[in-house]
Amino acid sequence: MLVTPYSGTDISNLRMVLERVRMAAQNVVRGTDPKQYLRDYRRWVINSYRLLRSPIDEGDISRLVMTKR
Protein backbone atom coordinates (compact mmCIF):
# COMPACT_ATOMS: atom_id res chain seq x y z
CA MET A 1 0.00 0.00 0.00
CA LEU A 2 1.19 3.48 -0.81
CA VAL A 3 1.11 6.14 1.89
CA THR A 4 1.39 9.89 1.48
CA PRO A 5 3.86 11.43 3.91
CA TYR A 6 3.42 15.04 4.88
CA SER A 7 5.87 17.50 3.42
CA GLY A 8 9.12 17.51 5.38
CA THR A 9 8.64 14.01 6.81
CA ASP A 10 11.90 12.14 7.37
CA ILE A 11 11.42 9.05 5.20
CA SER A 12 13.83 6.87 7.18
CA ASN A 13 11.92 7.70 10.36
CA LEU A 14 8.63 6.93 8.60
CA ARG A 15 9.97 3.52 7.56
CA MET A 16 10.91 2.76 11.18
CA VAL A 17 7.47 3.83 12.39
CA LEU A 18 5.71 1.67 9.79
CA GLU A 19 7.91 -1.30 10.72
CA ARG A 20 7.09 -0.78 14.40
CA VAL A 21 3.36 -0.71 13.62
CA ARG A 22 3.70 -3.88 11.52
CA MET A 23 5.55 -5.76 14.27
CA ALA A 24 3.01 -4.66 16.87
CA ALA A 25 0.19 -5.92 14.64
CA GLN A 26 1.85 -9.33 14.43
CA ASN A 27 1.93 -9.45 18.22
CA VAL A 28 -1.85 -9.13 18.42
CA VAL A 29 -2.71 -12.80 18.25
CA ARG A 30 -6.02 -14.48 18.64
CA GLY A 31 -5.88 -16.59 21.74
CA THR A 32 -8.37 -18.42 23.83
CA ASP A 33 -9.71 -15.25 25.45
CA PRO A 34 -11.71 -13.11 22.99
CA LYS A 35 -11.89 -10.21 25.44
CA GLN A 36 -8.11 -10.07 25.74
CA TYR A 37 -7.76 -10.22 21.95
CA LEU A 38 -10.13 -7.27 21.54
CA ARG A 39 -8.28 -5.29 24.23
CA ASP A 40 -4.95 -5.99 22.52
CA TYR A 41 -6.35 -5.10 19.10
CA ARG A 42 -7.86 -1.86 20.39
CA ARG A 43 -4.57 -0.93 22.07
CA TRP A 44 -2.73 -1.60 18.77
CA VAL A 45 -5.15 0.65 16.86
CA ILE A 46 -4.80 3.49 19.36
CA ASN A 47 -1.01 3.25 19.55
CA SER A 48 -0.65 2.93 15.78
CA TYR A 49 -2.83 5.97 15.20
CA ARG A 50 -0.75 7.93 17.70
CA LEU A 51 2.50 6.97 15.93
CA LEU A 52 1.21 7.63 12.41
CA ARG A 53 -0.85 10.79 12.80
CA SER A 54 2.06 13.18 12.40
CA PRO A 55 4.02 11.66 9.48
CA ILE A 56 1.24 10.52 7.12
CA ASP A 57 -2.10 11.60 5.72
CA GLU A 58 -5.25 10.88 7.76
CA GLY A 59 -6.80 8.89 4.90
CA ASP A 60 -3.78 6.59 4.80
CA ILE A 61 -4.08 5.97 8.53
CA SER A 62 -7.72 4.99 8.05
CA ARG A 63 -6.79 2.50 5.34
CA LEU A 64 -3.87 1.07 7.31
CA VAL A 65 -5.22 0.95 10.83
CA MET A 66 -8.86 1.96 11.22
CA THR A 67 -10.26 -0.91 9.17
CA LYS A 68 -13.29 -2.93 10.11
CA ARG A 69 -12.30 -6.39 11.31
Buried (B, 14 or more C-beta within 10 A) or exposed (E): EEBEBEEEBEEEEBEEBBEBBEEBBEEBEEEEEEEEBEEBBEEBBEBBBEBBEEBBBEEBBEEBBEEEE
